[in-house]
């Protein structure tokens, strides 16, 4: 085994490994210097603190909203429009939903959010390996790119929680509570048009823009791949909203 040659000043120390940015640096970075943040994360990927913050914020909203929402007002119009559901079944369905909406919200925050982000990270990783700009990314880099842009939605989650605490919300779902989407101000009769306007939400669009930057500078993906990966979840979310509204 050969030893590392010593210089005139003795053995050269190994270069220290770069440290990942902490949670507060990541939160500040997504708002003030996202490119610099993602370049740092490329050298030292990190996702645990960001994922924890997103889960906690989502859990707070799920609990507060679940305690304040009027399930009857939220579900009855939807059930009455469904020709496959008889009017005699509506009250029973609503009573069942009242028992499960809080547990489902908590489970979704604790397990659904990490699962979705893990799948998104896998998608980023596969596309990044197919369209790399230089060295192929690691899954840790791809998972960090899936998680960290979501920190931009923390102010939105806080705003939703505060609004729920301060005033009645009726049957509004969390995505329709805060005045951050076009749908909050425009109220067309078409349900699909309503869903489209609510999909034009400023924090959702900001997250997509940050995802593109993360894919370019953290995952080091080609521009074409970064555009596909950033826009596809946005379009799938829009499609799901329109399908739900039909």
C-alpha positions as CSV (number, residue, x, y, z in Angstrom):
1,X,0.0,0.0,0.0
2,X,1.6,3.3,-1.1
3,X,1.5,6.3,1.2
4,X,0.5,9.8,-0.1
5,X,3.7,11.8,-0.8
6,X,4.5,14.5,1.7
7,X,5.3,18.0,0.7
8,X,8.0,20.2,2.2
9,X,5.6,21.2,4.9
10,X,4.6,17.6,5.7
11,X,1.6,15.5,4.8
12,X,-1.1,17.3,2.8
13,X,-4.5,17.1,4.6
14,X,-7.4,15.8,2.6
15,X,-9.8,18.4,1.3
16,X,-12.7,18.7,3.7
17,X,-16.1,17.5,2.4
18,X,-18.5,20.3,1.7
19,X,-21.2,20.7,4.3
20,X,-24.9,20.8,3.2
21,X,-26.8,24.0,3.9
22,X,-29.0,23.9,7.0
23,X,-32.7,24.3,7.0
24,X,-32.8,28.0,7.5
25,X,-30.2,28.4,4.7
26,X,-32.4,26.3,2.4
27,X,-35.6,28.3,3.3
28,X,-33.8,31.6,2.7
29,X,-32.1,30.3,-0.4
30,X,-35.3,29.3,-2.2
31,X,-36.5,32.8,-1.9
32,X,-33.3,34.8,-2.3
33,X,-30.6,32.8,-4.1
34,X,-32.0,29.5,-5.5
35,X,-29.2,28.9,-8.1
36,X,-26.5,29.3,-5.5
37,X,-28.5,27.1,-3.1
38,X,-28.9,24.3,-5.7
39,X,-25.2,24.5,-6.7
40,X,-24.3,23.9,-3.0
41,X,-26.7,21.0,-2.8
42,X,-25.2,19.5,-5.9
43,X,-21.9,19.1,-3.9
44,X,-23.6,18.2,-0.6
45,X,-27.2,16.9,-1.2
46,X,-29.6,17.3,1.8
47,X,-33.3,16.6,2.1
48,X,-34.1,15.4,5.7
49,X,-34.6,18.8,7.3
50,X,-36.6,20.2,4.4
51,X,-38.8,17.1,4.2
52,X,-39.4,17.3,8.0
53,X,-40.4,21.0,7.7
54,X,-42.8,20.3,4.9
55,X,-44.4,17.3,6.7
56,X,-44.9,19.3,9.9
57,X,-46.4,22.3,8.1
58,X,-48.7,20.0,6.1
59,X,-49.7,18.2,9.3
60,X,-50.6,21.5,11.1
61,X,-52.8,22.5,8.1
62,X,-54.4,19.0,8.0
63,X,-55.4,19.1,11.7
64,X,-56.6,22.8,11.8
65,X,-58.5,22.5,8.5
66,X,-60.0,19.1,9.6
67,X,-61.3,20.7,12.8
68,X,-62.8,23.8,11.0
69,X,-64.2,22.5,7.7
70,X,-67.9,21.9,7.2
71,X,-67.9,18.4,5.7
72,X,-71.6,18.6,4.8
73,X,-71.1,21.9,2.9
74,X,-68.0,20.6,1.1
75,X,-69.4,17.2,0.0
76,X,-73.2,17.5,-0.4
77,X,-73.0,19.6,-3.7
78,X,-70.5,17.1,-5.1
79,X,-72.6,14.0,-4.1
80,X,-75.8,15.6,-5.4
81,X,-74.2,16.1,-8.8
82,X,-73.2,12.4,-9.0
83,X,-76.0,10.5,-10.8
84,X,-74.6,7.2,-9.5
85,X,-75.4,8.2,-5.9
86,X,-79.0,8.0,-4.7
87,X,-80.2,10.9,-2.5
88,X,-80.9,8.5,0.4
89,X,-77.2,7.6,0.5
90,X,-75.8,11.1,0.7
91,X,-76.3,11.6,4.5
92,X,-74.7,8.2,5.2
93,X,-71.7,9.0,3.1
94,X,-71.2,12.4,4.7
95,X,-71.4,10.9,8.2
96,X,-68.7,8.3,7.3
97,X,-66.5,11.0,5.8
98,X,-66.7,13.1,9.0
99,X,-65.1,10.3,10.9
100,X,-62.3,9.6,8.5
101,X,-61.3,13.1,7.1
102,X,-59.0,13.9,10.0
103,X,-57.2,10.5,10.1
104,X,-56.8,10.5,6.3
105,X,-55.4,14.1,6.4
106,X,-52.9,13.1,9.1
107,X,-51.8,9.9,7.3
108,X,-51.5,11.8,4.1
109,X,-49.2,14.3,5.6
110,X,-47.1,11.8,7.5
111,X,-46.8,9.1,4.8
112,X,-48.4,10.3,1.5
113,X,-46.2,13.4,1.2
114,X,-42.8,11.5,1.6
115,X,-44.1,8.7,-0.7
116,X,-45.0,11.2,-3.5
117,X,-41.7,13.0,-3.2
118,X,-39.8,9.7,-3.2
119,X,-41.5,8.8,-6.5
120,X,-40.8,12.2,-7.9
121,X,-37.2,11.9,-6.9
122,X,-37.0,8.6,-8.7
123,X,-38.5,10.2,-11.8
124,X,-36.0,13.0,-11.7
125,X,-33.1,10.5,-11.2
126,X,-34.2,8.3,-14.2
127,X,-34.5,11.3,-16.5
128,X,-31.3,12.8,-15.1
129,X,-29.5,9.6,-16.0
130,X,-31.0,9.6,-19.5
131,X,-30.3,13.4,-20.1
132,X,-27.3,14.3,-18.0
133,X,-25.3,17.4,-18.5
134,X,-22.0,15.9,-17.5
135,X,-21.9,13.3,-14.8
136,X,-25.1,11.3,-14.1
137,X,-26.8,12.3,-10.9
138,X,-27.2,10.2,-7.7
139,X,-30.6,9.4,-6.3
140,X,-29.7,11.6,-3.3
141,X,-29.2,14.6,-5.6
142,X,-32.5,13.8,-7.4
143,X,-34.4,13.4,-4.1
144,X,-33.0,16.7,-2.8
145,X,-34.2,18.3,-6.0
146,X,-37.7,16.9,-5.4
147,X,-37.9,18.0,-1.8
148,X,-36.2,21.4,-1.3
149,X,-38.2,23.4,-3.9
150,X,-41.3,22.6,-1.8
151,X,-40.0,24.8,1.0
152,X,-41.3,27.8,-1.1
153,X,-44.9,26.7,-0.1
154,X,-44.2,27.0,3.7
155,X,-45.6,30.6,3.8
156,X,-48.7,29.4,1.9
157,X,-49.3,26.6,4.5
158,X,-48.8,29.0,7.3
159,X,-51.3,31.5,5.7
160,X,-53.9,28.7,5.3
161,X,-53.5,27.7,8.9
162,X,-53.9,31.3,10.1
163,X,-57.0,31.9,8.0
164,X,-58.6,28.7,9.2
165,X,-58.0,29.8,12.8
166,X,-59.3,33.4,12.3
167,X,-62.5,32.9,10.4
168,X,-65.1,30.3,9.3
169,X,-64.1,28.5,6.1
170,X,-67.3,26.6,5.4
171,X,-66.7,23.8,3.0
172,X,-63.6,25.2,1.3
173,X,-60.8,22.8,0.6
174,X,-57.2,24.0,1.6
175,X,-56.4,24.9,-2.0
176,X,-59.3,27.4,-2.1
177,X,-58.8,29.2,1.2
178,X,-55.9,31.6,0.6
179,X,-56.0,34.5,-1.9
180,X,-53.0,33.3,-3.9
181,X,-54.7,31.9,-6.9
182,X,-56.7,33.3,-9.8
183,X,-59.7,31.2,-8.7
184,X,-60.0,33.1,-5.5
185,X,-61.0,36.2,-7.4
186,X,-62.8,34.8,-10.4
187,X,-66.0,32.7,-10.0
188,X,-67.2,31.3,-13.3
189,X,-70.1,29.0,-13.4
190,X,-68.1,26.2,-15.1
191,X,-66.6,23.9,-12.6
192,X,-63.8,23.0,-14.9
193,X,-63.0,26.7,-15.4
194,X,-63.0,27.2,-11.7
195,X,-60.6,24.3,-11.2
196,X,-58.3,25.7,-13.9
197,X,-58.3,29.1,-12.2
198,X,-57.5,27.6,-8.8
199,X,-54.6,25.7,-10.4
200,X,-53.1,29.0,-11.4
201,X,-51.7,29.4,-7.9
202,X,-48.6,31.6,-7.3
203,X,-46.8,29.2,-4.9
204,X,-47.4,26.2,-7.1
205,X,-46.0,28.0,-10.1
206,X,-43.0,29.2,-8.0
207,X,-42.4,25.6,-6.9
208,X,-42.3,24.5,-10.6
209,X,-39.8,27.3,-11.5
210,X,-37.6,26.3,-8.5
211,X,-37.8,22.6,-9.6
212,X,-36.5,23.6,-13.0
213,X,-33.6,25.4,-11.4
214,X,-32.9,22.5,-9.1
215,X,-32.9,20.1,-12.0
216,X,-30.5,22.3,-13.9
217,X,-28.0,23.1,-11.1
218,X,-28.5,20.3,-8.5
219,X,-29.2,17.3,-10.7
220,X,-27.3,18.8,-13.6
221,X,-29.9,17.8,-16.1
222,X,-30.1,19.1,-19.7
223,X,-32.6,21.9,-20.3
224,X,-35.0,19.7,-22.2
225,X,-35.2,17.1,-19.4
226,X,-35.5,19.8,-16.7
227,X,-38.4,21.4,-18.6
228,X,-40.2,18.0,-18.9
229,X,-39.6,17.1,-15.2
230,X,-40.7,20.6,-14.0
231,X,-43.8,20.9,-16.2
232,X,-45.1,17.3,-16.1
233,X,-46.2,17.3,-12.4
234,X,-47.8,20.7,-12.9
235,X,-49.8,19.4,-15.9
236,X,-50.8,16.2,-14.1
237,X,-52.0,18.2,-11.2
238,X,-54.1,20.4,-13.5
239,X,-55.5,17.3,-15.3
240,X,-56.5,15.7,-12.0
241,X,-58.2,18.9,-10.9
242,X,-60.2,19.1,-14.1
243,X,-61.1,15.5,-13.9
244,X,-62.3,15.9,-10.3
245,X,-64.4,18.9,-11.4
246,X,-66.2,17.0,-14.2
